[in-house]
Amino acid sequence: MCCCCEDCSCAECCKVTCRVITAIICIPFLLVLGLLAIICAIIAFPLKCLCPCLAPCIQGILDLTFYILKAPFRLVMWSVGKATDDEEDTPLQDP
């Protein structure tokens, strides 16, 4: 039996504790990375409008920056054991 609740094992508590500690350690790095992604997005948006021939490449960069911006939220959701909906992140397939 676990000391924190009646219906979980000690291994489950250790797993959750390790996830939370990992999140606490990684969140500052992900926030700094997110700030860099915001700067990159601010630069990429005007370039996408000014250089239409580079629009597909810049769109890929913007997709990556939005994925990086969601990383802290995803880490917190992972650390508490909740699944996130990744449907909006998957590219659309042509029928």
PDB file as gemmi writes it, atoms N, CA and C in Angstrom:
CRYST1    1.000    1.000    1.000  90.00  90.00  90.00 P 1                      
ATOM      1  N   MET A   1       0.828  -1.196   0.000  1.00  0.00           N  
ATOM      2  CA  MET A   1       0.000   0.000   0.000  1.00  0.00           C  
ATOM      3  C   MET A   1       0.867   1.252   0.000  1.00  0.00           C  
ATOM      4  N   CYS A   2       0.366   2.246  -0.607  1.00  0.00           N  
ATOM      5  CA  CYS A   2       1.090   3.503  -0.722  1.00  0.00           C  
ATOM      6  C   CYS A   2       0.704   4.411   0.445  1.00  0.00           C  
ATOM      7  N   CYS A   3       1.591   5.302   0.785  1.00  0.00           N  
ATOM      8  CA  CYS A   3       1.317   6.203   1.898  1.00  0.00           C  
ATOM      9  C   CYS A   3       0.403   7.363   1.509  1.00  0.00           C  
ATOM     10  N   CYS A   4       0.278   7.648   0.212  1.00  0.00           N  
ATOM     11  CA  CYS A   4      -0.501   8.824  -0.196  1.00  0.00           C  
ATOM     12  C   CYS A   4      -1.965   8.507  -0.492  1.00  0.00           C  
ATOM     13  N   CYS A   5      -2.258   7.289  -0.907  1.00  0.00           N  
ATOM     14  CA  CYS A   5      -3.645   6.934  -1.184  1.00  0.00           C  
ATOM     15  C   CYS A   5      -3.816   5.422  -1.067  1.00  0.00           C  
ATOM     16  N   GLU A   6      -5.029   4.992  -1.036  1.00  0.00           N  
ATOM     17  CA  GLU A   6      -5.337   3.587  -0.790  1.00  0.00           C  
ATOM     18  C   GLU A   6      -5.267   2.710  -2.037  1.00  0.00           C  
ATOM     19  N   ASP A   7      -5.558   3.261  -3.201  1.00  0.00           N  
ATOM     20  CA  ASP A   7      -5.747   2.435  -4.378  1.00  0.00           C  
ATOM     21  C   ASP A   7      -4.579   2.428  -5.361  1.00  0.00           C  
ATOM     22  N   CYS A   8      -3.414   2.923  -4.988  1.00  0.00           N  
ATOM     23  CA  CYS A   8      -2.278   2.870  -5.902  1.00  0.00           C  
ATOM     24  C   CYS A   8      -1.087   2.194  -5.226  1.00  0.00           C  
ATOM     25  N   SER A   9      -0.182   1.743  -6.033  1.00  0.00           N  
ATOM     26  CA  SER A   9       0.998   1.080  -5.498  1.00  0.00           C  
ATOM     27  C   SER A   9       2.121   2.089  -5.307  1.00  0.00           C  
ATOM     28  N   CYS A  10       3.151   1.661  -4.634  1.00  0.00           N  
ATOM     29  CA  CYS A  10       4.297   2.537  -4.407  1.00  0.00           C  
ATOM     30  C   CYS A  10       5.013   2.852  -5.724  1.00  0.00           C  
ATOM     31  N   ALA A  11       5.035   1.902  -6.647  1.00  0.00           N  
ATOM     32  CA  ALA A  11       5.668   2.122  -7.947  1.00  0.00           C  
ATOM     33  C   ALA A  11       4.945   3.230  -8.710  1.00  0.00           C  
ATOM     34  N   GLU A  12       3.628   3.271  -8.613  1.00  0.00           N  
ATOM     35  CA  GLU A  12       2.855   4.318  -9.290  1.00  0.00           C  
ATOM     36  C   GLU A  12       3.176   5.685  -8.694  1.00  0.00           C  
ATOM     37  N   CYS A  13       3.308   5.750  -7.381  1.00  0.00           N  
ATOM     38  CA  CYS A  13       3.652   7.021  -6.734  1.00  0.00           C  
ATOM     39  C   CYS A  13       5.051   7.477  -7.134  1.00  0.00           C  
ATOM     40  N   CYS A  14       5.994   6.560  -7.238  1.00  0.00           N  
ATOM     41  CA  CYS A  14       7.356   6.907  -7.657  1.00  0.00           C  
ATOM     42  C   CYS A  14       7.357   7.418  -9.092  1.00  0.00           C  
ATOM     43  N   LYS A  15       6.552   6.784  -9.941  1.00  0.00           N  
ATOM     44  CA  LYS A  15       6.473   7.199 -11.343  1.00  0.00           C  
ATOM     45  C   LYS A  15       5.924   8.620 -11.452  1.00  0.00           C  
ATOM     46  N   VAL A  16       4.876   8.917 -10.718  1.00  0.00           N  
ATOM     47  CA  VAL A  16       4.284  10.256 -10.750  1.00  0.00           C  
ATOM     48  C   VAL A  16       5.250  11.276 -10.166  1.00  0.00           C  
ATOM     49  N   THR A  17       5.929  10.914  -9.091  1.00  0.00           N  
ATOM     50  CA  THR A  17       6.883  11.829  -8.471  1.00  0.00           C  
ATOM     51  C   THR A  17       8.031  12.145  -9.423  1.00  0.00           C  
ATOM     52  N   CYS A  18       8.545  11.145 -10.109  1.00  0.00           N  
ATOM     53  CA  CYS A  18       9.627  11.373 -11.075  1.00  0.00           C  
ATOM     54  C   CYS A  18       9.158  12.257 -12.227  1.00  0.00           C  
ATOM     55  N   ARG A  19       7.918  12.067 -12.661  1.00  0.00           N  
ATOM     56  CA  ARG A  19       7.386  12.913 -13.734  1.00  0.00           C  
ATOM     57  C   ARG A  19       7.288  14.367 -13.292  1.00  0.00           C  
ATOM     58  N   VAL A  20       6.813  14.587 -12.071  1.00  0.00           N  
ATOM     59  CA  VAL A  20       6.667  15.955 -11.570  1.00  0.00           C  
ATOM     60  C   VAL A  20       8.033  16.614 -11.401  1.00  0.00           C  
ATOM     61  N   ILE A  21       9.001  15.887 -10.863  1.00  0.00           N  
ATOM     62  CA  ILE A  21      10.349  16.445 -10.704  1.00  0.00           C  
ATOM     63  C   ILE A  21      10.950  16.773 -12.069  1.00  0.00           C  
ATOM     64  N   THR A  22      10.744  15.898 -13.041  1.00  0.00           N  
ATOM     65  CA  THR A  22      11.240  16.164 -14.397  1.00  0.00           C  
ATOM     66  C   THR A  22      10.601  17.431 -14.962  1.00  0.00           C  
ATOM     67  N   ALA A  23       9.303  17.594 -14.736  1.00  0.00           N  
ATOM     68  CA  ALA A  23       8.613  18.792 -15.228  1.00  0.00           C  
ATOM     69  C   ALA A  23       9.147  20.044 -14.554  1.00  0.00           C  
ATOM     70  N   ILE A  24       9.390  19.978 -13.251  1.00  0.00           N  
ATOM     71  CA  ILE A  24       9.895  21.144 -12.527  1.00  0.00           C  
ATOM     72  C   ILE A  24      11.274  21.537 -13.052  1.00  0.00           C  
ATOM     73  N   ILE A  25      12.103  20.556 -13.382  1.00  0.00           N  
ATOM     74  CA  ILE A  25      13.439  20.847 -13.892  1.00  0.00           C  
ATOM     75  C   ILE A  25      13.386  21.388 -15.321  1.00  0.00           C  
ATOM     76  N   CYS A  26      12.493  20.848 -16.157  1.00  0.00           N  
ATOM     77  CA  CYS A  26      12.485  21.194 -17.590  1.00  0.00           C  
ATOM     78  C   CYS A  26      11.678  22.434 -17.940  1.00  0.00           C  
ATOM     79  N   ILE A  27      10.719  22.827 -17.120  1.00  0.00           N  
ATOM     80  CA  ILE A  27       9.848  23.954 -17.472  1.00  0.00           C  
ATOM     81  C   ILE A  27      10.630  25.253 -17.713  1.00  0.00           C  
ATOM     82  N   PRO A  28      11.614  25.626 -16.891  1.00  0.00           N  
ATOM     83  CA  PRO A  28      12.343  26.883 -17.202  1.00  0.00           C  
ATOM     84  C   PRO A  28      13.026  26.850 -18.570  1.00  0.00           C  
ATOM     85  N   PHE A  29      13.615  25.716 -18.931  1.00  0.00           N  
ATOM     86  CA  PHE A  29      14.261  25.605 -20.239  1.00  0.00           C  
ATOM     87  C   PHE A  29      13.240  25.714 -21.373  1.00  0.00           C  
ATOM     88  N   LEU A  30      12.083  25.094 -21.186  1.00  0.00           N  
ATOM     89  CA  LEU A  30      11.051  25.157 -22.221  1.00  0.00           C  
ATOM     90  C   LEU A  30      10.473  26.565 -22.345  1.00  0.00           C  
ATOM     91  N   LEU A  31      10.391  27.289 -21.239  1.00  0.00           N  
ATOM     92  CA  LEU A  31       9.896  28.663 -21.312  1.00  0.00           C  
ATOM     93  C   LEU A  31      10.876  29.569 -22.057  1.00  0.00           C  
ATOM     94  N   VAL A  32      12.172  29.397 -21.818  1.00  0.00           N  
ATOM     95  CA  VAL A  32      13.176  30.172 -22.560  1.00  0.00           C  
ATOM     96  C   VAL A  32      13.117  29.805 -24.042  1.00  0.00           C  
ATOM     97  N   LEU A  33      12.998  28.521 -24.326  1.00  0.00           N  
ATOM     98  CA  LEU A  33      12.869  28.082 -25.713  1.00  0.00           C  
ATOM     99  C   LEU A  33      11.607  28.656 -26.347  1.00  0.00           C  
ATOM    100  N   GLY A  34      10.541  28.765 -25.564  1.00  0.00           N  
ATOM    101  CA  GLY A  34       9.306  29.369 -26.053  1.00  0.00           C  
ATOM    102  C   GLY A  34       9.471  30.842 -26.388  1.00  0.00           C  
ATOM    103  N   LEU A  35      10.238  31.564 -25.568  1.00  0.00           N  
ATOM    104  CA  LEU A  35      10.501  32.976 -25.870  1.00  0.00           C  
ATOM    105  C   LEU A  35      11.287  33.119 -27.171  1.00  0.00           C  
ATOM    106  N   LEU A  36      12.247  32.241 -27.377  1.00  0.00           N  
ATOM    107  CA  LEU A  36      12.981  32.267 -28.645  1.00  0.00           C  
ATOM    108  C   LEU A  36      12.057  31.930 -29.818  1.00  0.00           C  
ATOM    109  N   ALA A  37      11.114  31.026 -29.603  1.00  0.00           N  
ATOM    110  CA  ALA A  37      10.163  30.681 -30.657  1.00  0.00           C  
ATOM    111  C   ALA A  37       9.259  31.860 -30.988  1.00  0.00           C  
ATOM    112  N   ILE A  38       8.874  32.622 -29.981  1.00  0.00           N  
ATOM    113  CA  ILE A  38       8.047  33.815 -30.229  1.00  0.00           C  
ATOM    114  C   ILE A  38       8.814  34.823 -31.081  1.00  0.00           C  
ATOM    115  N   ILE A  39      10.082  35.038 -30.755  1.00  0.00           N  
ATOM    116  CA  ILE A  39      10.909  35.963 -31.542  1.00  0.00           C  
ATOM    117  C   ILE A  39      11.029  35.462 -32.979  1.00  0.00           C  
ATOM    118  N   CYS A  40      11.229  34.159 -33.129  1.00  0.00           N  
ATOM    119  CA  CYS A  40      11.328  33.574 -34.465  1.00  0.00           C  
ATOM    120  C   CYS A  40      10.020  33.762 -35.238  1.00  0.00           C  
ATOM    121  N   ALA A  41       8.883  33.588 -34.572  1.00  0.00           N  
ATOM    122  CA  ALA A  41       7.589  33.755 -35.237  1.00  0.00           C  
ATOM    123  C   ALA A  41       7.358  35.208 -35.642  1.00  0.00           C  
ATOM    124  N   ILE A  42       7.769  36.135 -34.788  1.00  0.00           N  
ATOM    125  CA  ILE A  42       7.613  37.555 -35.118  1.00  0.00           C  
ATOM    126  C   ILE A  42       8.427  37.914 -36.361  1.00  0.00           C  
ATOM    127  N   ILE A  43       9.589  37.307 -36.508  1.00  0.00           N  
ATOM    128  CA  ILE A  43      10.414  37.560 -37.693  1.00  0.00           C  
ATOM    129  C   ILE A  43       9.853  36.831 -38.917  1.00  0.00           C  
ATOM    130  N   ALA A  44       9.322  35.623 -38.715  1.00  0.00           N  
ATOM    131  CA  ALA A  44       8.887  34.793 -39.841  1.00  0.00           C  
ATOM    132  C   ALA A  44       7.573  35.264 -40.467  1.00  0.00           C  
ATOM    133  N   PHE A  45       6.665  35.838 -39.679  1.00  0.00           N  
ATOM    134  CA  PHE A  45       5.384  36.263 -40.245  1.00  0.00           C  
ATOM    135  C   PHE A  45       5.546  37.304 -41.349  1.00  0.00           C  
ATOM    136  N   PRO A  46       6.296  38.384 -41.143  1.00  0.00           N  
ATOM    137  CA  PRO A  46       6.467  39.342 -42.244  1.00  0.00           C  
ATOM    138  C   PRO A  46       7.226  38.749 -43.432  1.00  0.00           C  
ATOM    139  N   LEU A  47       8.210  37.883 -43.145  1.00  0.00           N  
ATOM    140  CA  LEU A  47       8.941  37.258 -44.250  1.00  0.00           C  
ATOM    141  C   LEU A  47       8.032  36.408 -45.120  1.00  0.00           C  
ATOM    142  N   LYS A  48       7.060  35.767 -44.486  1.00  0.00           N  
ATOM    143  CA  LYS A  48       6.117  34.939 -45.246  1.00  0.00           C  
ATOM    144  C   LYS A  48       5.299  35.808 -46.211  1.00  0.00           C  
ATOM    145  N   CYS A  49       4.959  37.011 -45.781  1.00  0.00           N  
ATOM    146  CA  CYS A  49       4.191  37.907 -46.652  1.00  0.00           C  
ATOM    147  C   CYS A  49       5.068  38.553 -47.724  1.00  0.00           C  
ATOM    148  N   LEU A  50       6.310  38.853 -47.377  1.00  0.00           N  
ATOM    149  CA  LEU A  50       7.183  39.548 -48.310  1.00  0.00           C  
ATOM    150  C   LEU A  50       7.809  38.628 -49.351  1.00  0.00           C  
ATOM    151  N   CYS A  51       8.025  37.379 -49.019  1.00  0.00           N  
ATOM    152  CA  CYS A  51       8.676  36.433 -49.924  1.00  0.00           C  
ATOM    153  C   CYS A  51       7.752  35.245 -50.183  1.00  0.00           C  
ATOM    154  N   PRO A  52       6.812  35.356 -51.119  1.00  0.00           N  
ATOM    155  CA  PRO A  52       5.869  34.263 -51.341  1.00  0.00           C  
ATOM    156  C   PRO A  52       6.537  32.980 -51.838  1.00  0.00           C  
ATOM    157  N   CYS A  53       7.703  33.108 -52.466  1.00  0.00           N  
ATOM    158  CA  CYS A  53       8.372  31.905 -52.950  1.00  0.00           C  
ATOM    159  C   CYS A  53       8.928  31.075 -51.794  1.00  0.00           C  
ATOM    160  N   LEU A  54       9.167  31.703 -50.662  1.00  0.00           N  
ATOM    161  CA  LEU A  54       9.661  30.993 -49.486  1.00  0.00           C  
ATOM    162  C   LEU A  54       8.558  30.637 -48.502  1.00  0.00           C  
ATOM    163  N   ALA A  55       7.314  30.898 -48.859  1.00  0.00           N  
ATOM    164  CA  ALA A  55       6.195  30.681 -47.942  1.00  0.00           C  
ATOM    165  C   ALA A  55       6.101  29.242 -47.419  1.00  0.00           C  
ATOM    166  N   PRO A  56       6.292  28.201 -48.244  1.00  0.00           N  
ATOM    167  CA  PRO A  56       6.207  26.837 -47.679  1.00  0.00           C  
ATOM    168  C   PRO A  56       7.291  26.558 -46.638  1.00  0.00           C  
ATOM    169  N   CYS A  57       8.493  27.035 -46.883  1.00  0.00           N  
ATOM    170  CA  CYS A  57       9.578  26.827 -45.911  1.00  0.00           C  
ATOM    171  C   CYS A  57       9.298  27.591 -44.621  1.00  0.00           C  
ATOM    172  N   ILE A  58       8.855  28.825 -44.767  1.00  0.00           N  
ATOM    173  CA  ILE A  58       8.569  29.640 -43.590  1.00  0.00           C  
ATOM    174  C   ILE A  58       7.380  29.073 -42.830  1.00  0.00           C  
ATOM    175  N   GLN A  59       6.403  28.504 -43.531  1.00  0.00           N  
ATOM    176  CA  GLN A  59       5.269  27.884 -42.859  1.00  0.00           C  
ATOM    177  C   GLN A  59       5.730  26.690 -42.018  1.00  0.00           C  
ATOM    178  N   GLY A  60       6.690  25.948 -42.525  1.00  0.00           N  
ATOM    179  CA  GLY A  60       7.251  24.844 -41.746  1.00  0.00           C  
ATOM    180  C   GLY A  60       7.929  25.338 -40.478  1.00  0.00           C  
ATOM    181  N   ILE A  61       8.641  26.450 -40.598  1.00  0.00           N  
ATOM    182  CA  ILE A  61       9.284  27.052 -39.427  1.00  0.00           C  
ATOM    183  C   ILE A  61       8.235  27.522 -38.427  1.00  0.00           C  
ATOM    184  N   LEU A  62       7.159  28.128 -38.932  1.00  0.00           N  
ATOM    185  CA  LEU A  62       6.097  28.591 -38.044  1.00  0.00           C  
ATOM    186  C   LEU A  62       5.396  27.422 -37.354  1.00  0.00           C  
ATOM    187  N   ASP A  63       5.180  26.329 -38.069  1.00  0.00           N  
ATOM    188  CA  ASP A  63       4.577  25.152 -37.448  1.00  0.00           C  
ATOM    189  C   ASP A  63       5.466  24.624 -36.324  1.00  0.00           C  
ATOM    190  N   LEU A  64       6.765  24.626 -36.547  1.00  0.00           N  
ATOM    191  CA  LEU A  64       7.701  24.184 -35.522  1.00  0.00           C  
ATOM    192  C   LEU A  64       7.668  25.118 -34.318  1.00  0.00           C  
ATOM    193  N   THR A  65       7.585  26.420 -34.552  1.00  0.00           N  
ATOM    194  CA  THR A  65       7.548  27.360 -33.432  1.00  0.00           C  
ATOM    195  C   THR A  65       6.277  27.183 -32.613  1.00  0.00           C  
ATOM    196  N   PHE A  66       5.151  26.916 -33.266  1.00  0.00           N  
ATOM    197  CA  PHE A  66       3.921  26.697 -32.510  1.00  0.00           C  
ATOM    198  C   PHE A  66       3.984  25.394 -31.720  1.00  0.00           C  
ATOM    199  N   TYR A  67       4.648  24.393 -32.262  1.00  0.00           N  
ATOM    200  CA  TYR A  67       4.837  23.138 -31.538  1.00  0.00           C  
ATOM    201  C   TYR A  67       5.706  23.379 -30.301  1.00  0.00           C  
ATOM    202  N   ILE A  68       6.751  24.196 -30.445  1.00  0.00           N  
ATOM    203  CA  ILE A  68       7.630  24.507 -29.315  1.00  0.00           C  
ATOM    204  C   ILE A  68       6.879  25.327 -28.269  1.00  0.00           C  
ATOM    205  N   LEU A  69       6.004  26.227 -28.715  1.00  0.00           N  
ATOM    206  CA  LEU A  69       5.237  27.030 -27.771  1.00  0.00           C  
ATOM    207  C   LEU A  69       4.285  26.171 -26.933  1.00  0.00           C  
ATOM    208  N   LYS A  70       3.821  25.060 -27.480  1.00  0.00           N  
ATOM    209  CA  LYS A  70       2.923  24.170 -26.740  1.00  0.00           C  
ATOM    210  C   LYS A  70       3.669  23.206 -25.826  1.00  0.00           C  
ATOM    211  N   ALA A  71       4.991  23.156 -25.926  1.00  0.00           N  
ATOM    212  CA  ALA A  71       5.779  22.183 -25.177  1.00  0.00           C  
ATOM    213  C   ALA A  71       5.623  22.300 -23.653  1.00  0.00           C  
ATOM    214  N   PRO A  72       5.647  23.498 -23.046  1.00  0.00           N  
ATOM    215  CA  PRO A  72       5.462  23.541 -21.584  1.00  0.00           C  
ATOM    216  C   PRO A  72       4.108  22.983 -21.143  1.00  0.00           C  
ATOM    217  N   PHE A  73       3.067  23.307 -21.881  1.00  0.00           N  
ATOM    218  CA  PHE A  73       1.738  22.780 -21.548  1.00  0.00           C  
ATOM    219  C   PHE A  73       1.709  21.254 -21.675  1.00  0.00           C  
ATOM    220  N   ARG A  74       2.307  20.741 -22.740  1.00  0.00           N  
ATOM    221  CA  ARG A  74       2.347  19.300 -22.933  1.00  0.00           C  
ATOM    222  C   ARG A  74       3.140  18.614 -21.822  1.00  0.00           C  
ATOM    223  N   LEU A  75       4.228  19.242 -21.378  1.00  0.00           N  
ATOM    224  CA  LEU A  75       5.027  18.662 -20.306  1.00  0.00           C  
ATOM    225  C   LEU A  75       4.238  18.604 -19.008  1.00  0.00           C  
ATOM    226  N   VAL A  76       3.511  19.658 -18.698  1.00  0.00           N  
ATOM    227  CA  VAL A  76       2.695  19.659 -17.485  1.00  0.00           C  
ATOM    228  C   VAL A  76       1.604  18.601 -17.574  1.00  0.00           C  
ATOM    229  N   MET A  77       0.953  18.502 -18.723  1.00  0.00           N  
ATOM    230  CA  MET A  77      -0.090  17.484 -18.887  1.00  0.00           C  
ATOM    231  C   MET A  77       0.504  16.076 -18.783  1.00  0.00           C  
ATOM    232  N   TRP A  78       1.699  15.869 -19.323  1.00  0.00           N  
ATOM    233  CA  TRP A  78       2.350  14.565 -19.226  1.00  0.00           C  
ATOM    234  C   TRP A  78       2.717  14.260 -17.785  1.00  0.00           C  
ATOM    235  N   SER A  79       3.178  15.266 -17.053  1.00  0.00           N  
ATOM    236  CA  SER A  79       3.635  15.025 -15.689  1.00  0.00           C  
ATOM    237  C   SER A  79       2.486  14.661 -14.755  1.00  0.00           C  
ATOM    238  N   VAL A  80       1.300  15.165 -15.018  1.00  0.00           N  
ATOM    239  CA  VAL A  80       0.164  14.796 -14.178  1.00  0.00           C  
ATOM    240  C   VAL A  80      -0.578  13.577 -14.717  1.00  0.00           C  
ATOM    241  N   GLY A  81      -0.136  13.069 -15.864  1.00  0.00           N  
ATOM    242  CA  GLY A  81      -0.694  11.830 -16.390  1.00  0.00           C  
ATOM    243  C   GLY A  81      -1.908  11.999 -17.267  1.00  0.00           C  
ATOM    244  N   LYS A  82      -2.184  13.188 -17.720  1.00  0.00           N  
ATOM    245  CA  LYS A  82      -3.327  13.418 -18.612  1.00  0.00           C  
ATOM    246  C   LYS A  82      -2.854  13.427 -20.049  1.00  0.00           C  
ATOM    247  N   ALA A  83      -3.644  12.856 -20.926  1.00  0.00           N  
ATOM    248  CA  ALA A  83      -3.313  12.848 -22.349  1.00  0.00           C  
ATOM    249  C   ALA A  83      -3.766  14.164 -22.970  1.00  0.00           C  
ATOM    250  N   THR A  84      -3.000  14.638 -23.956  1.00  0.00           N  
ATOM    251  CA  THR A  84      -3.380  15.850 -24.675  1.00  0.00           C  
ATOM    252  C   THR A  84      -3.928  15.462 -26.041  1.00  0.00           C  
ATOM    253  N   ASP A  85      -4.791  16.290 -26.561  1.00  0.00           N  
ATOM    254  CA  ASP A  85      -5.344  16.054 -27.895  1.00  0.00           C  
ATOM    255  C   ASP A  85      -4.361  16.572 -28.924  1.00  0.00           C  
ATOM    256  N   ASP A  86      -3.791  15.675 -29.707  1.00  0.00           N  
ATOM    257  CA  ASP A  86      -2.821  16.064 -30.717  1.00  0.00           C  
ATOM    258  C   ASP A  86      -3.432  16.097 -32.110  1.00  0.00           C  
ATOM    259  N   GLU A  87      -4.745  16.094 -32.201  1.00  0.00           N  
ATOM    260  CA  GLU A  87      -5.385  16.045 -33.505  1.00  0.00           C  
ATOM    261  C   GLU A  87      -5.091  17.300 -34.325  1.00  0.00           C  
ATOM    262  N   GLU A  88      -5.013  18.462 -33.668  1.00  0.00           N  
ATOM    263  CA  GLU A  88      -4.762  19.676 -34.429  1.00  0.00           C  
ATOM    264  C   GLU A  88      -3.306  19.798 -34.851  1.00  0.00           C  
ATOM    265  N   ASP A  89      -2.427  18.978 -34.280  1.00  0.00           N  
ATOM    266  CA  ASP A  89      -1.014  19.046 -34.624  1.00  0.00           C  
ATOM    267  C   ASP A  89      -0.636  18.124 -35.775  1.00  0.00           C  
ATOM    268  N   THR A  90      -1.473  17.146 -36.060  1.00  0.00           N  
ATOM    269  CA  THR A  90      -1.153  16.224 -37.140  1.00  0.00           C  
ATOM    270  C   THR A  90      -1.494  16.861 -38.483  1.00  0.00           C  
ATOM    271  N   PRO A  91      -0.643  16.721 -39.461  1.00  0.00           N  
ATOM    272  CA  PRO A  91      -0.940  17.330 -40.760  1.00  0.00           C  
ATOM    273  C   PRO A  91      -2.133  16.630 -41.424  1.00  0.00           C  
ATOM    274  N   LEU A  92      -2.872  17.416 -42.166  1.00  0.00           N  
ATOM    275  CA  LEU A  92      -4.039  16.876 -42.841  1.00  0.00           C  
ATOM    276  C   LEU A  92      -3.596  16.037 -44.053  1.00  0.00           C  
ATOM    277  N   GLN A  93      -4.215  14.898 -44.214  1.00  0.00           N  
ATOM    278  CA  GLN A  93      -3.913  14.015 -45.336  1.00  0.00           C  
ATOM    279  C   GLN A  93      -4.935  14.260 -46.436  1.00  0.00           C  
ATOM    280  N   ASP A  94      -4.478  14.276 -47.675  1.00  0.00           N  
ATOM    281  CA  ASP A  94      -5.388  14.413 -48.794  1.00  0.00           C  
ATOM    282  C   ASP A  94      -6.135  13.091 -49.000  1.00  0.00           C  
ATOM    283  N   PRO A  95      -7.459  13.178 -49.218  1.00  0.00           N  
ATOM    284  CA  PRO A  95      -8.221  11.928 -49.411  1.00  0.00           C  
ATOM    285  C   PRO A  95      -7.939  11.261 -50.730  1.00  0.00           C  
TER     286      PRO A  95                                                      
END                                                                             
